[in-house]
Structure formats: structure tokens, C-alpha cells
């Protein structure tokens, strides 16, 4: 498959396209990266260098690919963190152009806004833009539980309320939703879950909770789930493979003692997922 991935780039570490590209390539997929920023490192360090690319420059890159007659070859568009209204417009325009050239192409939006512990960490203008202007164009979305709640104006906590929130999200346009962190109060201590829902049903997987912050892990998760889902057509299989790969990536990173994802060192986890976690159908 061929992916058009409109995301950030960092020289040091792995977030955005610098996280999503290699796992997809290790699975044998072609990735055409369109960078929205070119930074020395991710902003979690508190300081960084490099340019935030003007939206018109980002749009020009997509136009250049279009001029090669290549947009019709794109199977999936990916986007992650969206830093402003201009980039939102560029992404939506790119999705529309790709789908005009290839109606079978899909768009996966990772609606990066915040999390339950930190709250919303993007500019106040961004979440409404994502909800109102981006989500309706998406086929797959990959929010965490906090972001799902914002998108649907709900407060999901239990499995039942999270499923209800997913149903509301699917009414907004996306047919497939991956909730990347489900923290329900009745789950076993020391665990965390992911939930995948499409028209065929809903599936839940539970893993041990790893107590550290891993910048870029959501970008890897979104990319891998899209690849496996598009390859198999099964949300359950995509959830199982993605969970296995990402858990091993996070375990390797935690064991290494390094702050940045051990992305290259974990490449066998993408190519040959161990499938060590049971996926349970919950609807």
C-alpha cells in the first residue's frame, strides 16, 4: 500500500512522521511524507529549533505529488497533530484531492488534543476545528478516551459509556474508531485497554500498563492500525497486531532507559507481531 502521511518531522527522536514512517516501511508499505514542521526534537523537551512550515508550503508539496499524477495511487492518508487552522485546511484539501483521484482511499485522523492526566495541551482553537472540520472527512479516527469525550461532548469512563461515545463519533462520519487508551474503573489494577469499533462489531484488548510517557507512541499506533486494518479488513485482527507491536515497542523503550522510542531496535515487533494478547468481542 501507499500512504500519504501529513505530519511533523523531528531530527532527534520519533514523533509524527519520524515515528510513523519506519514501522509502515518495515511492513513493506510505501510512505510519502509531507512535513508540517521540521524540528530538532519534539516539543516535550521544552525547547527546540527549526521551522513551522507555512500552510501554503505544505500544500505545495501535495500539489507537486498531484502533478506527478500520483495521488490516485494513494491508499491511505494519515494525519496527526494539527497546529493551526491553515494546516487543518491543507489536510482536508489533500484528503479531498486524494479521494477524488482514488475513491477507495481512506483517511485516518489521530485527533491529537490532550489526555486525561495533562488535559488539553493544544491551542483552544484546535479542538473545535478538528471536531467540526476534520472528523467529518475521516474514515478512521484514533482518539484516546479523553479526546473521544471532547469530540462527542461526553464523559466516557465505563466500557458502556465509551461504546456510546464511539457510536456518537461514528455518526459524525468515521466508520471505524480506535480508542487508544480505555481506563475504566472496573478493569484489573495495573492494566490498560484499547477498543476498536466498526460496522462489524466492537473488540477490546487488555495489556499491562507501562508507567512512563512515550512521545510518538500514538503516531505509531495510528499508522500500524491503519495498515493492518486496510490489509485485513478486520478491526479485531488489526487491534491484535497493533497492540502486540506497540506493547513490545514500549517495553523495549522502558527497558532501555532511554526517553525516545526504540523504534528501529523494535522493528521485528512490527514485521512479526507476537500476538500475545487476547482480543475480546464486546458487542
C-alpha positions, -999 to 999 in steps of 0.1 A, spaced: 0 0 0 9 36 -4 5 62 24 4 100 22 14 110 57 9 147 66 27 151 100 56 167 117 93 157 114 120 157 140 157 151 135 162 137 170 137 111 183 105 98 170 72 116 168 49 124 139 62 112 106 95 104 123 75 78 143 50 66 117 72 61 86 96 33 96 70 8 110 50 12 79 81 7 57 91 -23 78 57 -38 69 65 -33 32 44 -2 26 54 29 6 52 62 26 51 96 11 58 120 40 46 156 39 61 175 67 42 202 86 72 212 108 109 204 107 121 205 143 153 194 160 132 174 186 97 171 199 83 200 220 81 179 251 117 189 259 106 225 264 129 239 237 135 230 201 148 245 169 136 245 133 107 259 113 70 255 115 62 253 78 37 278 63 5 260 52 9 272 16 43 254 15 28 222 28 0 225 3 26 230 -25 42 196 -16 8 179 -20 3 197 -53 37 186 -65 28 150 -58 -5 156 -76 14 170 -106 32 137 -109 -2 120 -113 4 100 -81 -25 109 -59 -46 82 -75 -21 56 -61 -26 67 -25 -44 40 -5 -45 59 28 -39 94 41 -26 99 77 -26 130 99 -17 136 135 -10 168 154 -26 198 136 -10 231 147 -34 257 133 -63 265 111 -42 267 80 -28 232 83 -64 219 90 -74 233 56 -44 218 39 -51 183 53 -88 185 44 -80 197 9 -54 169 5 -79 143 16 -105 156 -9 -79 156 -37 -68 120 -29 -103 107 -27 -112 124 -60 -83 106 -76 -90 73 -58 -124 68 -43 -112 37 -24 -86 57 -4 -92 62 33 -82 89 57 -71 82 92 -71 112 117 -54 110 150 -72 139 167 -43 150 190 -57 173 217 -46 161 251 -51 133 276 -68 127 309 -37 135 330 -25 166 313 -58 180 300 -59 197 266 -24 208 255 -32 224 221 -44 259 214 -81 265 223 -90 269 186 -77 235 176 -102 210 192 -133 227 177 -116 228 143 -108 190 145 -143 182 156 -162 203 131 -139 204 100 -117 174 101 -136 145 117 -164 145 91 -139 137 64 -122 108 83 -128 71 77 -108 61 108 -101 80 139 -78 70 167 -85 92 198 -76 84 233 -105 83 258 -101 120 267 -101 131 231 -131 109 223 -150 126 251 -142 160 237 -152 151 202 -186 138 213 -192 162 242 -195 132 266 -175 119 296 -167 82 288 -154 61 317 -171 27 317 -170 3 288 -207 11 282 -203 48 281 -172 46 259 -191 25 234 -219 50 235 -194 78 228 -179 58 199 -213 55 184 -217 92 186 -183 97 169 -192 73 141 -224 93 135 -201 123 127 -186 105 97 -158 80 106 -169 44 102 -140 30 123 -129 42 157 -98 30 177 -98 43 213 -62 40 222 -65 42 260 -96 30 278 -93 33 316 -125 20 331 -127 18 369 -136 -19 370 -106 -31 350 -79 -51 368 -53 -30 386 -22 -23 365 -39 -27 332 -50 -5 303 -72 -13 273 -77 -4 236 -111 -6 219 -118 -9 182 -152 -5 167 -166 -6 132 -198 -17 115 -190 -54 122 -187 -51 159 -166 -39 189 -134 -55 203 -114 -49 234 -79 -58 243 -61 -55 277 -24 -52 284 -3 -44 314 1 -7 320 36 6 315 42 36 338 60 61 316 53 87 289 63 77 254 61 106 230 52 93 195 36 60 206 2 73 194 16 81 160 29 45 157 -4 31 169 -24 51 144 -2 41 115 0 4 123 -37 1 130 -45 17 96 -21 -6 78 -34 -38 94 -70 -27 90 -66 -19 54 -47 -51 47 -71 -75 66 -104 -56 66 -108 -69 102 -108 -45 132 -102 -74 155 -71 -86 136 -58 -50 133 -63 -44 170 -45 -76 180 -15 -70 157 -12 -33 166 -14 -39 203 12 -66 202 37 -44 182 32 -13 203 34 -31 236 67 -46 226 80 -13 213 71 4 247 86 -25 267 118 -22 248 119 15 253 112 12 290 139 -14 294 164 7 276 161 36 300 160 60 271 134 87 267 129 83 230 111 54 214 134 25 205 118 25 171 145 8 149 155 -16 176 119 -29 178 115 -35 141 108 -72 145 78 -64 166 62 -47 136 72 -73 110 63 -103 131 39 -93 160 39 -119 187 0 -117 190 4 -122 228 -29 -105 238 -64 -119 235 -90 -97 218 -125 -99 232 -156 -91 213 -177 -68 234 -205 -61 210 
